Every structure is written in structure tokens, then in C-alpha cells.
Amino acid sequence: MSKAPAIAVAVAVGAGTAVATGTWAVGAAIGIGIAIVLGLASNRR
């Protein structure tokens, strides 16, 4: 599985959260968190 789609999804979710909450730090933190989780999940396969 390519990591590009997972990273794109994480960035999109982070950006969407940032816009929705008006806080880029929160969106970035969530995006990074998702990217880390997806990265760990892909490494286990």
C-alpha cells in the first residue's frame, strides 16, 4: 500500500479541522496524529 494516499487523507483531514475550528495548531496536530497512526499501521502489514 502506497503511503501517498494516506498522507493526502491526513493532510486533508487536518486542513478541514483547522478550517472548521479556526485553529491551525489543532488541525496540524490531528493531521500529524493521523499520519503517524496510518504510518504505524502500514508498517505492520
C-alpha positions as CSV (number, residue, x, y, z in Angstrom):
1,M,0.0,0.0,0.0
2,S,1.4,3.4,-1.0
3,K,1.7,6.0,1.7
4,A,0.8,8.9,-0.6
5,P,-3.0,8.4,-0.3
6,A,-2.8,8.0,3.5
7,I,-0.7,11.2,3.8
8,A,-3.1,13.1,1.5
9,V,-6.1,12.0,3.6
10,A,-4.3,13.0,6.8
11,V,-3.4,16.4,5.3
12,A,-7.0,16.9,4.1
13,V,-8.5,16.0,7.5
14,G,-6.0,18.2,9.3
15,A,-6.8,21.1,6.9
16,G,-10.5,20.6,7.2
17,T,-10.3,20.5,11.0
18,A,-8.2,23.7,11.0
19,V,-10.8,25.5,8.9
20,A,-13.7,24.2,11.0
21,T,-12.1,25.1,14.3
22,G,-10.3,28.2,13.1
23,T,-7.2,26.8,14.9
24,W,-4.3,25.7,12.6
25,A,-2.4,24.2,15.5
26,V,-5.3,21.8,16.3
27,G,-5.7,20.8,12.7
28,A,-2.0,20.2,12.3
29,A,-1.8,18.2,15.5
30,I,-4.7,16.0,14.3
31,G,-3.3,15.6,10.9
32,I,0.1,14.6,12.2
33,G,-1.5,12.2,14.6
34,I,-3.5,10.5,11.8
35,A,-0.3,10.4,9.7
36,I,1.6,8.7,12.5
37,V,-1.2,6.1,13.1
38,L,-1.5,5.3,9.4
39,G,2.2,5.1,9.1
40,L,2.4,2.6,12.0
41,A,-0.5,0.6,10.6
42,S,1.1,0.3,7.2
43,N,4.4,-0.7,8.7
44,R,2.8,-3.7,10.5
45,R,1.5,-5.2,7.3
